[in-house]
Amino acid sequence: MTAAGFHPLKVADVRRLTDDAVAVTFAVPPDLRAAYGFEAGQHLALRKAGEAAGAVRRTYSICSVACAEPAELTVGVRQVAGGEFSPYVTGELAPGETLEVMTPAGRFGLRGARTGGGHFAAVVGGSGITPVLSIAASLLAGDADARFTLIRSDRTAASVMFLDEVADLKDRYPERFQLVQTLSREEMQTGLPSGRLDEERLTGLLPALLPVADVQGWFLCGPYGLVQGAERALRALGVKRGRIHEEIFHVGETAPVELPDAPEHSTVAATLGGRSGSWPVQAGETLLEAVLRNRSDAPYACKGGVCGTCRAFLVDGEVRMERNFALEPDELESGYVLACQSHPVTERVELDFDR
């Protein structure tokens, strides 16, 4: 198998989904297909071809059905106002061009929860449909007894991404796939009244839609406010935290975290791609920044504690993270950290990016 990292992939198709969103399909050559095998819910980091290793890169979720050796990969991209990368993808990128694409990463998904005949559900907002589309389609195709309930919120009918793909799931699995669509800024002729899916609304709505206690896994994806509100609603309804899986797409400004005083001299040892090294950490640096100065192949994408691409196992030492919107409680308990948010508390810290 080819080592994890970036590889040039040709764009096979760019399909318009809405005025501000596209689906981009990459062709994967035969010799790289094993390296790009992915699980439902994972994402790809993209950067422009030919640019330096430190160039702007962004992560986008895969919407395709899970595949061990895919010939094609499709991601959903919505334009972000003032963004450095999404305007290029949604407005300029064309078939035949090449982008540098990192091998799949991320742990948002089924994560071994598929036990046969289970009921799964998702609450998504906007482009949060992208990984959940892959999760739902993969689950329903791979388990003839599984059921899936999708509760999605969009601003308007015109802003709904992957409308045809979700309709196809309804047609293909009429007895096992349930769709509940809400709009926050526009009234629908039928269905639920307009408005945001906040904690109060979801607490009353969810028990009326499905047997909340019987759902084996909940997938929450979208803006920070929606995900946090949905989690609080589910916890209020008695759902155990271990059954709730989250991926946040947009996080606004958050209050700064007070970090402990860093050691006067500290080093970070890191194992990456089977090779290890040890380097000094400069004042104010994150561990990822220290590693990147010496290993440009260290994995990262957002550098904001959201995507989880820089996830590493803390072998030794102690760190303090500024923020975390990617790692779930069981990962934190197992010893994983986000290198892009971690500052050393002890004089020596050791990370393993390969675990």
N, C-alpha and C positions, 0 to 999 in steps of 0.2 A: 504494500500500500504506500502511496505517495505521502510524504510527510505533510503535516498540517501547515498551511500558509497560503499566500496569494498565488494565483495562477491566472494568466490571461484567458478569458472566455469570450467567445464571439456572441453578440446579441442576435438571437434568431428572430425575435418578434418584440414589438412594443405596441401593446393594445390599450387604447383609451378606455378607461372605466367610467370616469366622471370628468368634469371640466378641469379638475385639479389632481387627478390620480390616474396612474397607468399600471398595467401588469407587464413586467419585463421578463422575457424568457431567454435563458442562456443555453447554448448548445455545449454539451460536455463531451469532449473527445474520449474515445474508448479507453485510452491509457490513464485517464483521470477519473473515470466513473466510480471506481472503488473509493477514491479519496473523497468524493462528493456524496457518498451515501449519507442519508440523513433520516432522522426521526421526526415525526410530526411535531410541529411547534418550534423547530429550530430556525435560525436566521443566518443570513450571509452578510459579511462586511464587504462593501464595495469602495473602490477608489478608481480614479481615472488612470488609464493605461499610460505608462511611461513616466509617471510622476514619482517623486522621491518617496522613500519609505515613510517619511513624516507628513505626507500630504493628507489633505482632508479625506476622511473615510466615514462612511455611515452604514448602519446596519438596517436591513430590511428582512422581514419574515418571509419564509417560504410558504407558498399557498398550495403547492402540489401535494399529492398523496405520497406518503412516506415510501422511500425506495432505497434499496441497498446499493444499486449501481445505476443511477439515473442517466438517461441520454439527454434530458433537458431539466432545467430548474427554472421555476417561475416565482418571482417575488412581486409583492404589491408595494407601490411607492406613491405616497401622497405628498404634494408640494407643501412645504412649510414656509410661511411668509418670512422673508429675510434669510432663508436658509442658504447655506453655502454649496449644497450638493443637490438637493431635491429639485430645484428649479431647472437644473441642467438635465436631470433624468426625465422629468415630466414634460419639458419643453423642447429639448434639443436632441436627445439620444435617439438614434435610428438603427434599424436592423443593419447588420453588417459591420457595425463598429465593435470595438473590443473594450472591455473593462477588466480591471484586476479584481478578482473575486476570491475572498478567503473561503477556505473549506468550512462546512457548516459547524455552527457552535450554538450553545444555549441549552438549557435544561427545562424550559417551559414545555410541558406536554404530559403524556400519559405516565412516563417514568415508572413503568412496571405495574400500573394500576389496572391493566386490562386482565380481568379474571374470567370473562365469559358471561354474557347476559347482563352486564351491569348497565345502570342508568347513569349517564353523564350529562352535565349541563354547563352552559357558559353564559356569562354576562359580558358583553363587549360594547365598546363605543367607537364609532368612526372606523379608522384603519385598524383597530384592534381585531377586526374580523379576519385579518390575513392569516395569522398562525392558527386561529381557531377553525378556519375553513379546512386547513390541512389536518388538524386533529380530528374534526368531525368526520371528514371524508375517509380518512384512514381507518378510524375506528369502525364505522358502519360497513366499510368494504371488507374489513378483516375479521369481523365478529358478527355472525348472522343473527345473534340474539341481543346484541347491544342496542341501546336506545340513546338518543341525544336530543336535548332541548337547548335551543339557541335563543337567547334573549338579547336583542341588539338595539342599540340606540344610535340614531344618526340625526344630523341637524335638519335636513330636508330630504324629500324623496330623490331629488337630483344628486344628492351627495352620497348615496348608498353605493359602496364598493362591492363588487362581485355579486351583483344582483342575479345574473343568470346562473352562476355556479351554485348559489344557495337555492334558487328555484329548482335546479336540477336535482339537488339532494332531496327536496320535497317530493319530486316526481318519482325518483328512484326508490326512496324508502318511505312511502306514505304512512306506514304504520309505526315506524321507528324513529322518525325525525320530526320534531316539532319546532316551528319557528314562531317567535313572537317579536314583531317589529314595532318600535316606537320612534317617534320623531320629536325632537325637542323644540323646533322652531316652526313647525307646520302641522296643521290638523290633517288627520287621515279620515277618509270617508267611512271606513270601518275600523274596528279594532280599538286599541287603547287610546285614551285621550293624550294630547301632546303634553310635553313637559320632560324635564330631566329625570333620569333614573338615579335619584339620590337615596340615601340610607332609609329615610322614612318611607318613601314610596316603595322601595324594594322589600322592606320588612312586611308590608301589607300585601304586596303583589305576588311574591314568590310562592307562599303557601296556597294561593288560589290557582296557580298555574301547574304545580307539580308537587309530588310528595317529597318535600325538602330532605327529610331524614333518610330517605332511601337512595339519594343520589350518591354515587360512589366517588365521584370527583367533580369539583367545580373549577372552571377555568375563567379567570377574570382578566380582561385585557383591554387596554385603552388608556385614556388620560388618568392622571394620578387621582383626581377627585372621584371619578367614577369607580375606580378599582378599590380605593379605600372605603368609600361608602358601601359598596357591595360586600366587602369583607366584614364590615361592622354589622351589616344586616344579617349576613349568614351566621355570624357568631351569636347574635342576639336570638337567632332561631335555633340555636343549639348545635350548629355544624362544627365539628372538630377542626382545628386549624390544619391538621395533616391532610384533610380532604380538599383544602383550598389551595389552588395554584395561581400565581399572579405573574403578569408581565405588564410593566408600565411603559407606555410609549412617549408620554409628554409629562415633564415635571417642571413646574415653575420655580421661582426663587424660593429657597428654604432658609430658615434661620441658620446661621453659622454654628458649627459644633465647636465647643471649647476643647481643644486638644491639649494633652499633657505636654510638659516641656520635653523636647527631644533630647536624647543623650548628646553630649558635646561631640563625640565621635561615634558614628554608627556605620555598620556595613550590612549589605544584603547579599546573601548567597542564594542563587537561583538555579534550578534545574529546568531546562527547556529543550525539547527535542532530543533528549538523551544526553545533552551536554551541560556541564555545571560550571559556574564561575562565582566569584565573590568580588564585590565592588563597594566603594564608599558611597554613602548617601549624603548628599549635600544639604545644607540647611534649607528647610522648607519643602524639600522634594518629597513626592510620593515614592513608594517603592517601585511603581511602574516606571516613573521618570528615571530613576537611578538605573534600572535594568535596561531601559531603552537606550541610554547613553552608550551602553556596551553591547547590547544585543538588539539590533533593529528588528529582529523577527519576533519579539515579544508580542503576544496577542492583545489587541485592544481595538475598540471602535469608538464608543461615545465619550470616554473619559469622564463621564458624569455619574457613574454608579448605577446606571439604568440597564444596560444591555447584558452585563455579566460575561462579556467576552474575555476579560482579564482575570477571571476566576482562578485562584491558585490555592493550593493546600499549604497551610502554615505548619511547617515541620518543626520549627524551633523559634523561640523568642516571643515577643508580645508586640502587637500593633494596635493602633486606634484608627477606625475608619471615620471619615468625615460624614459620609452618608451611604446608605445601602437601599436600593430599590430593586435589586436583582436576586440576591440570595435569599432562599427560604429558610425558616427556622432550623430545619433538620440539617441543612448545609452548614449553617453557622455553628451548630452544635458539633458537627463532625470535624470542624477545624478549617473550613474554607473562608477565604477573605477575597475582597476585590482589591487587586493590586493598585488600581488607579485611585483608590480612596484611602489607602493604608499609609500611615506614618509610623516610623519605628518608635517604640517605647523603651525597648532594651537596646543595648549596644550592638547586638548581633541578631539578625532576623534571617531565617531560612525559608524560602518558598519553593514549592514544586508545582510548576505549571503543567506537568505531564500526568498528574493523577486525576 
